[in-house]
Amino acid sequence: MTSWRDRLLEVRLGPPGHGGFCVARYEGRVVFVRHGLPGELVLARVTEDRGGAFCRADAVEIVEASPDRVPSACPVSGPGGAGCCDFAFATPAAQRGLKAMVVAEQLRRIAGIEREIEVEPISGSEGPGVGWRTRVRLVVDADGRAGVHRYRSSEIVADLRCPQPVAGALDGIAQRRWTPGADLVIAVDDEGARHIVELAPPIAEPSPRDDRSGRNRRRGPDGRPGGRPAAARGPRTTAGAGPGTGPDEDGWRGADSQRRRTAARRAAAHTARDEWVIEGSGRAVQTVAGRRWEVSAAGFWQAHRGAAQCYSDLVAQWARPDTGAHAWDLYSGAGVFAARLAEQAGPAGSVLAVESAAGAVADGNAALTDLPWLSLRGGRVERWAAGRGGPRPQVVVLDPPRAGAGKPVVEAVTAAGPDRIVHIGCDPAAFARDLRLYLDAGYRLDALRAFDAFPATHHVECVALLQR
């Protein structure tokens, strides 16, 4: 079949698909069209065609516009641009409506759940879809300019005008030159301090910033080495990723393919990379429910400035362990949810938290010394689940990575027989697959809420309460 690449197609856009596009059809083939809204008539240029049943395209001209269309808030993510703001050209209400449609479709198609979905905003933005992101991860091109990846490409767009970061986060970044091939992590913490950490290029050769003794040095304002290195980066940094990152259309691919990609990302994350603190201490101060954490600026923390508090409050509301109860918090990070569970269970109870990132475990243990009945352990949840033991948990909270918890972990959780399970997911397809496993194990879905934790993008956070 002749490739359609660069061909212009006039198509009427249908419903949104999982991944930031709308679904259209042309001459019997499915076309995934970005930069359009349902119902619009657009002229779409094909950007990718590998044959088969579908191809990808960008809407380059809007022939008949939706009433939900507004001038785009992001100058970086239009046709041919970065993959940061999928829906910056739609009203905030329309964006949430698109996400609700995607979540409902994934639940229906994968989990067999028919449910009306409302995607709720999270407070803390400086404006609709603007100034909500406190953690940004950038890439550096061959000329030393920081930027983001072009959509579905390794090419770097050195344009930092994306509206997602909080005010001041990117000040001066474009004016400096960084190490070619490096990553740049920027975090603005709850005290307003900005931390900039440069991650060395992932190469085997000795870094040019290693001194003769092999110690990595912190760069000063003049760009010369000096000072101490940042703490080692943990494997769960993807949630702090900046504009231009995100999954592919997992709803249109199999779970095995998604898990292979996830395994590759995990392997890359575990690869040793030197870090240099460029600005700030490299230790971000975060506060949730009156409790203070000090965490690695390059490690995992919720990207939306209001997300950690929002999810923590909901977990406390739904989990409700009795005084003296036992609870689990899996994929616990620095223990934000575990702390709420421990406060509810009290000294007569116990909370077991499991997290794979050693840095997050250390940070959590430092913040939670007043809760000795909370045990925050290091280790992969999948391996821990295979040899789990101990008393039956009354409540289990899970916040797995984007690929979901998967069958071995869900089976271990349901075999333990908790009364309540609170499951959090940032990918609708993976979330639906995990819910199906809970339903098959005899649990029922009692409540579900979805949050617009990533405004202007296609990403959405879902939280489910399951009970026996």
For each residue, the residues with C-beta under 8 A, 3 or more apart:
1: 51
2:
3: 49 51
4: 7 9 46 49 55
5: 46 47 48 49 55
6: 45 46
7: 4 45 46
8: 43 44 45 46 60
9: 4 24 26 31 43 44 45 46 57
10: 41 42 43 44 63
11: 24 25 26 31 33 41 42 44
12: 24 39 40 41
13: 22 23 24 33 36 37 38 39 40 41 42 59
14: 22 23 24 25 38
15: 22 23 38 101 105
16: 21 22 23 38 98 99 101 102 458
17: 21 22 23 32 102 249 251 252
18: 102 105 106 249 250 251 252 428 429 458
19: 32 247 248 249 250 251 252 458
20: 34 83 86 87 246 457 458
21: 16 17 32 33 34 36 56 86 249
22: 13 14 15 16 17 32 33 34 36 37 38 40
23: 13 14 15 16 17 30 31 32 33
24: 9 11 12 13 14 30 31 33 44
25: 11 14 28 29 30 31
26: 9 11 29 31
27:
28: 25
29: 25 26 53 54 55
30: 23 24 25 53 54 55
31: 9 11 23 24 25 26 44 46 54 55 56 57
32: 17 19 21 22 23 54 55 56 57 249 252
33: 11 13 21 22 23 24 36 42 44 56 57 58 59
34: 20 21 22 56 57 58 59 79 86 151
35: 58 59 60 78 79 89
36: 13 21 22 33 40 42 44 59 62
37: 13 22 40 65 66 68 69 89 90 94 98
38: 13 14 15 16 22 66 98
39: 12 13 66
40: 12 13 22 36 37 59 62 63 64 65 66 69
41: 10 11 12 13 62 63 64
42: 10 11 13 33 36 59 60 61 62 63
43: 8 9 10 59 60 61 63
44: 8 9 10 11 24 31 33 36 57 58 59 60
45: 6 7 8 9 57 58 60 79
46: 4 5 6 7 8 9 31 49 55 56 57
47: 5 56 57 58 80 152
48: 5 55 56 152
49: 3 4 5 46 55 56
50: 55
51: 1 3
52:
53: 29 30
54: 29 30 31 32 252
55: 4 5 29 30 31 32 46 48 49 50
56: 21 31 32 33 34 46 47 48 49 152
57: 9 31 32 33 34 44 45 46 47
58: 33 34 35 44 45 47 79 80
59: 13 33 34 35 36 40 42 43 44 62 79
60: 8 35 42 43 44 45 79
61: 42 43
62: 36 40 41 42 59 65 69
63: 10 40 41 42 43
64: 40 41
65: 37 40 62 69
66: 37 38 39 40 69 90 94
67:
68: 37 90 91 93 94
69: 37 40 62 65 66 89 90
70: 73 89 90 91
71: 89
72: 75 77 78 85 88 89
73: 70 85 88 89 128 129 130 163 456
74: 77 78 84 85 88 161 162 163 164 456
75: 72 78 159 161
76: 81 82 84 85 148 157 159 160 161 162 243
77: 72 74 81 82 83 84 85 86 88 151 162 243
78: 35 72 74 75 81
79: 34 35 45 58 59 60
80: 47 58 150 151
81: 76 77 78 150 151 157 159
82: 76 77 148 149 150 151 157 159 162 243 244
83: 20 77 86 148 149 150 151 152 243 244 245 246
84: 74 76 77 148 162 164 242 243 244 456 457
85: 72 73 74 76 77 88 129 162 163 164 243 456 457
86: 20 21 34 77 83 456 457 458
87: 20 90 94 95 98 456 457 458
88: 72 73 74 77 85 129 163 456
89: 35 37 69 70 71 72 73
90: 37 66 68 69 70 87 94 95 98
91: 68 70 94 95 128
92: 95 96 121 128 129 452 455
93: 68 96 97
94: 37 66 68 87 90 91 97 98
95: 87 90 91 92 98 99 129 452 455 456
96: 92 93 99 100 118 119 120 121 452
97: 93 94 100 101 119
98: 16 37 38 87 90 94 95 101 102 458
99: 16 95 96 102 103 119 450 452 458 460
100: 96 97 103 104 117 118 119 450
101: 15 16 97 98 104 105 117
102: 16 17 18 98 99 105 106 251 428 458 460
103: 99 100 106 107 117 119 428 431 450 460 462
104: 100 101 107 108 115 116 117
105: 15 18 101 102 108 109 251
106: 18 102 103 109 110 111 251 428 429 431 432
107: 103 104 110 111 113 114 115 117 428 432 435
108: 104 105 111 112 113 114 115
109: 105 106 251 432
110: 106 107 429 432 433 436
111: 106 107 108 432 433 435 436 439
112: 108 436 439
113: 107 108 432 435 439 445
114: 107 108
115: 104 107 108 445 448
116: 104
117: 100 101 103 104 107 448 450
118: 96 100 450
119: 96 97 99 100 103 450 451 452 460
120: 96 449 450 451 452
121: 92 96 125 451 452 455
122: 125 132 304 306 307 310 451 452 453
123: 306 310
124: 132 304 305 306 307
125: 121 122 128 129 130 131 132 305 306 455
126: 130 131 132 166 167
127: 130 131
128: 73 91 92 125 455
129: 73 85 88 92 95 125 132 163 164 455 456
130: 73 125 126 127 163 164 455
131: 125 126 127 163 164 165 166 167
132: 122 124 125 126 129 164 166 303 304 305 306 455
133: 136 164 165 166 169 242 243 303 304 305
134: 165 166 169 187 188 189 301 303 304 305
135: 185 186 187 188 239 240 241 242 301 302 303
136: 133 164 165 169 170 185 186 187 240 242 243
137: 183 184 185 186 237 240 241 242 245
138: 146 147 148 160 173 183 184 185 186 242
139: 146 147 148 149 156 182 183 184 244
140: 144 145 146 147 156 178 179 180 181 182 183 184
141: 144 145 147 156 158 180
142: 180 181
143: 158 177 180
144: 140 141 177 178 179 180
145: 140 141 156 158 174 177 178
146: 138 139 140 158 160 173 174 176 178 184
147: 138 139 140 141 156 157 158 159 160
148: 76 82 83 84 138 139 156 157 159 160 162 242 243 244 245
149: 82 83 139 153 154 155 156 157 244 245
150: 80 81 82 83 153 155 156 157 244
151: 34 77 80 81 82 83 244
152: 47 48 56 83 248
153: 149 150
154: 149
155: 149 150
156: 139 140 141 145 147 148 149 150
157: 76 81 82 147 148 149 150 244
158: 141 143 145 146 147 174
159: 75 76 81 82 147 148 162
160: 76 138 146 147 148 170 173 174
161: 74 75 76
162: 74 76 77 82 84 85 148 159 165 243
163: 73 74 85 88 129 130 131 456
164: 74 84 85 129 130 131 132 133 136 242 243 455 456 457
165: 131 133 134 136 162 169 170 186 188 242
166: 126 131 132 133 134 169 188 305
167: 126 131
168: 171 188 194
169: 133 134 136 165 166 186 188 194
170: 136 160 165 173 174 186
171: 168
172: 175 176
173: 138 146 160 170 176 184 186 196
174: 145 146 158 160 170
175: 172
176: 146 172 173
177: 143 144 145
178: 140 144 145 146 182 184 198
179: 140 144 182 198 200 201 209
180: 140 141 142 143 144 201
181: 140 142 201 202 203
182: 139 140 178 179 198 199 200 201
183: 137 138 139 140 198 199 273
184: 137 138 139 140 146 173 178 196 197 198 199
185: 135 136 137 138 195 196 197 198 199 237 240 297 298
186: 135 136 137 138 165 169 170 173 194 195 196 197 242
187: 134 135 136 194 195 197 240 280 284 297 298 301
188: 134 135 165 166 168 169 192 193 194 195
189: 134 192 193 195 284 285 286 297
190: 284 285 286 287
191: 285
192: 188 189
193: 188 189 280 281 284 285
194: 168 169 186 187 188 279 280
195: 185 186 187 188 189 277 279 280 281 282 283 284 297
196: 173 184 185 186 277 278 279 280 297
197: 184 185 186 187 230 275 276 277 278 282 297 298
198: 178 179 182 183 184 185 219 275 276 278
199: 182 183 184 185 233 273 274 275 298
200: 179 182 203 207 209 216 273 274 275 276
201: 179 180 181 182 207 273
202: 181 268 271 273
203: 181 200
204:
205:
206: 210
207: 200 201 210 216 274
208:
209: 179 200 216 217 219 225 274 276
210: 206 207 214 215 216 217 274
211: 214 215 217 225
212:
213:
214: 210 211
215: 210 211 229
216: 200 207 209 210 229 274 275 276
217: 209 210 211 225 226 227 228 229 276
218: 225 226 227 228 229 230 276 277 278
219: 198 209 223 224 225 226 227 276 278
220: 223 224 225 226 227
221:
222:
223: 219 220
224: 219 220
225: 209 211 217 218 219 220 276
226: 217 218 219 220
227: 217 218 219 220 277
228: 217 218 277
229: 215 216 217 218 274 275 276 277
230: 197 218 233 275 276 277 282 296 297 298
231: 275 282 283 296 298 299 359
232: 272 275 358 359
233: 199 230 237 269 273 275 296 298 299 359
234: 237 296 299 300 356 357 358 359 360
235: 266 269 270 356 357
236: 239 269 299 300 333 355 356 357 360 401
237: 137 185 233 234 240 241 269 298 299 300
238: 241 245 265 269 300 401 402
239: 135 236 300 301 302 303 426
240: 135 136 137 185 187 237 298 299 300 301 303
241: 135 137 237 238 245 246 303
242: 84 133 135 136 137 138 148 164 165 186 245
243: 76 77 82 83 84 85 133 136 148 162 164
244: 82 83 84 139 148 149 150 151 157
245: 83 137 148 149 238 241 242
246: 20 83 241 457 458 459
247: 19 250 258 261 402 427
248: 19 152 253 261
249: 17 18 19 21 32 252 253
250: 18 19 247 253 258 427 429 430
251: 17 18 19 102 105 106 109 428 429
252: 17 18 19 32 54 249
253: 248 249 250 257 258
254: 257 258
255: 258 259 429 430 433
256: 259 260
257: 253 254 260 261
258: 247 250 253 254 255 261 262 403 429 430
259: 255 256 262 263 403 406
260: 256 257 263 264
261: 247 248 257 258 264 265 403
262: 258 259 265 266 401 402 403
263: 259 260 266 267
264: 260 261 267 268
265: 238 261 262 268 269
266: 235 262 263 269 270
267: 263 264 270 271
268: 202 264 265 271
269: 233 235 236 237 238 265 266
270: 235 266 267
271: 202 267 268
272: 232
273: 183 199 200 201 202 233
274: 199 200 207 209 210 216 229
275: 197 198 199 200 216 229 230 231 232 233 282 298
276: 197 198 200 209 216 217 218 219 225 229 230
277: 195 196 197 218 227 228 229 230 280 281 282 297
278: 196 197 198 218 219
279: 194 195 196
280: 187 193 194 195 196 277 283 284 297
281: 193 195 277
282: 195 197 230 231 275 277 296 297 298
283: 195 231 280 294 295 296 297
284: 187 189 190 193 195 280 294 295 296 297 301
285: 189 190 191 193 292 293 294
286: 189 190 292 293 294 295 301 308
287: 190 290 291 292 293
288: 291 293 308 309 312 336 339
289: 309 312 313 316 339 340
290: 287
291: 287 288 339 367
292: 285 286 287 367
293: 285 286 287 288 334 336 363 364 367
294: 283 284 285 286 363 366 367
295: 283 284 286 299 300 301 334 359 360 363
296: 230 231 233 234 282 283 284 299 359 360 363
297: 185 187 189 195 196 197 230 277 280 282 283 284
298: 185 187 197 199 230 231 233 237 240 275 282
299: 231 233 234 236 237 240 295 296 357 359 360 363
300: 234 236 237 238 239 240 295 333 334 357 360
301: 134 135 187 239 240 284 286 295 308 333 334
302: 135 239 307 308 311 453
303: 132 133 134 135 239 240 241 307 453 454
304: 122 124 132 133 134 307 453 454
305: 124 125 132 133 134 166
306: 122 123 124 125 132 309 310
307: 122 124 302 303 304 310 311 451 453 461
308: 286 288 301 302 311 312 336
309: 288 289 306 312 313
310: 122 123 306 307 313 314 451
311: 302 307 308 314 315 336 337 399 424 451 461 463
312: 288 289 308 309 315 316 336 337 340
313: 289 309 310 316 317
314: 310 311 317 318 422 449 463
315: 311 312 318 319 337 340 341 397 422 463
316: 289 312 313 319 320 340 341 344
317: 313 314 320
318: 314 315 420 422 447 463 465
319: 315 316 327 337 340 341 344 395 397 420 422
320: 316 317 344 395 420
321: 325 326 327 341 344 345 349 394 395
322: 325 345 349 394
323: 344 345 346 348 349
324: 345 346 348 349
325: 321 322 345 349 393 394 395
326: 321 345 349 350 351 352 390 391 392 393 394
327: 319 321 341 342 345 349 350 351 352 393 394 395 396 397
328: 351 352 353 354 393 395 396 397 413 416 418
329: 332 335 337 338 341 351 352 353 354 396 397
330: 353 354 381 396 397 398 399 400 405 409 413
331: 354 355 356 381 398 399 400 401 405
332: 329 335 336 337 338 353 354 355 360 364 376 399
333: 236 300 301 336 355 357 360 364 399
334: 293 295 300 301 355 360 361 363 364 367
335: 329 332 338 339 353 355 364 365 367 368 374 376
336: 288 293 308 311 312 332 333 339 340
337: 311 312 315 319 329 332 340 341 397 399
338: 329 332 335 341 342 351 353 364 368 374 376 397
339: 288 289 291 335 336 342 343 367 368 371 374
340: 289 312 315 316 319 336 337 343 344
341: 315 316 319 321 327 329 337 338 344 345 351 374 395 397
342: 327 338 339 345 349 351 368 371 373 374
343: 339 340 346 371
344: 316 319 320 321 323 340 341
345: 321 322 323 324 325 326 327 341 342 348 349 350 351 373
346: 323 324 343 349 373
347: 372 373
348: 323 324 345 373
349: 321 322 323 324 325 326 327 342 345 346 373
350: 326 327 345 373 374 375 391
351: 326 327 328 329 338 341 342 345 371 373 374 375
352: 326 327 328 329 375 377 390 393
353: 328 329 330 332 335 338 364 374 375 376 377
354: 328 329 330 331 332 377 379 381 384
355: 236 331 332 333 334 335 360 361 364 376 377 378 379
356: 234 235 236 331 378 379 380 381
357: 234 235 236 299 300 333 360 361 378
358: 232 234 361 362 378
359: 231 232 233 234 295 296 299 362 363
360: 234 236 295 296 299 300 332 333 334 355 357 363 364
361: 334 355 357 358 364 365 376 377 378
362: 358 359 365 366
363: 293 294 295 296 299 334 359 360 366 367
364: 293 332 333 334 335 338 353 355 360 361 367 368 376
365: 335 361 362 368 369 376
366: 294 362 363 369
367: 291 292 293 294 334 335 339 363 364
368: 335 338 339 342 364 365 371 374 376
369: 365 366 372
370:
371: 339 342 343 351 368 374
372: 347 369
373: 342 345 346 347 348 349 350 351
374: 335 338 339 341 342 350 351 353 368 371
375: 350 351 352 353
376: 332 335 338 353 355 361 364 365 368
377: 352 353 354 355 361 384
378: 355 356 357 358 361
379: 354 355 356 383 384
380: 356 383 384
381: 330 331 354 356 384 385 400 405 409
382: 385 386 406 408 409
383: 379 380 386 387
384: 354 377 379 380 381 387 388
385: 381 382 388 408 409 411 412 413
386: 382 383 408 412
387: 383 384
388: 384 385 412 416
389:
390: 326 352
391: 326 350
392: 326 416 417 418
393: 325 326 327 328 352 396 416 418
394: 321 322 325 326 327 418 419 420
395: 319 320 321 325 327 328 341 418 419 420 421 422
396: 327 328 329 330 393 413 416 418 420 421 422
397: 315 319 327 328 329 330 337 338 341 421 422 423 424
398: 330 331 405 409 413 421 422 423 424
399: 311 330 331 332 333 337 424
400: 330 331 381 403 404 405 406 409 424 425 430 434
401: 236 238 262 331 404
402: 238 247 262 426 427 430
403: 258 259 261 262 400 406 427 430
404: 400 401 425 427 430 431 433 434
405: 330 331 381 398 400 409 410 413 423 434
406: 259 382 400 403 409 410 434
407: 410 411 437
408: 382 385 386 411 412
409: 330 381 382 385 398 400 405 406 412 413
410: 405 406 407 413 414 434 437 438 441
411: 385 407 408 414 415 437 441
412: 385 386 388 408 409 415 416
413: 328 330 385 396 398 405 409 410 416 418 421
414: 410 411 417 421 437 438 441 442 443
415: 411 412
416: 328 388 392 393 396 412 413
417: 392 414 468
418: 328 392 393 394 395 396 413 421
419: 394 395 467 468
420: 318 319 320 394 395 396 465 466 467
421: 395 396 397 398 413 414 418 438 443 464 465 466 467
422: 314 315 318 319 395 396 397 398 463 464 465 466
423: 397 398 405 431 434 435 438 463 464 466
424: 311 397 398 399 400 461 462 463 464
425: 400 404 428 430 431 434 461 462 463 464
426: 239 402 431 453 459 460 461 462
427: 247 250 402 403 404 430 431
428: 18 102 103 106 107 251 425 431 432 460 462
429: 18 106 110 250 251 255 258 432 433
430: 250 255 258 400 402 403 404 425 427 433 434
431: 103 106 404 423 425 426 427 428 434 435 462 464
432: 106 107 109 110 111 113 428 429 435 436
433: 110 111 255 404 429 430 436 437
434: 400 404 405 406 410 423 425 430 431 437 438
435: 107 111 113 423 431 432 438 439 445 464 466
436: 110 111 112 432 433 439 440
437: 407 410 411 414 433 434 440 441
438: 410 414 421 423 434 435 441 443 445 466
439: 111 112 113 435 436 442 443 444 445
440: 436 437
441: 410 411 414 437 438
442: 414 439 468
443: 414 421 438 439 466 467 468
444: 439 466 467 468
445: 113 115 435 438 439 448 464 465 466
446: 465 466 467
447: 318 464 465
448: 115 117 445 462 463 464 465
449: 120 314 462 463
450: 99 100 103 117 118 119 120 460 461 462 463
451: 119 120 121 122 307 310 311 460 461 462 463
452: 92 95 96 99 119 120 121 122 455 460
453: 122 302 303 304 307 426 459 460 461
454: 303 304 457 458 459 460 461
455: 92 95 121 125 128 129 130 132 164 452
456: 73 74 84 85 86 87 88 95 129 163 164
457: 20 84 85 86 87 164 246 454
458: 16 18 19 20 86 87 98 99 102 246 454
459: 246 426 453 454
460: 99 102 103 119 426 428 450 451 452 453 454
461: 307 311 424 425 426 450 451 453 454
462: 103 424 425 426 428 431 448 449 450 451
463: 311 314 315 318 422 423 424 425 448 449 450 451
464: 421 422 423 424 425 431 435 445 447 448
465: 318 420 421 422 445 446 447 448
466: 420 421 422 423 435 438 443 444 445 446
467: 419 420 421 443 444 446
468: 417 419 442 443 444
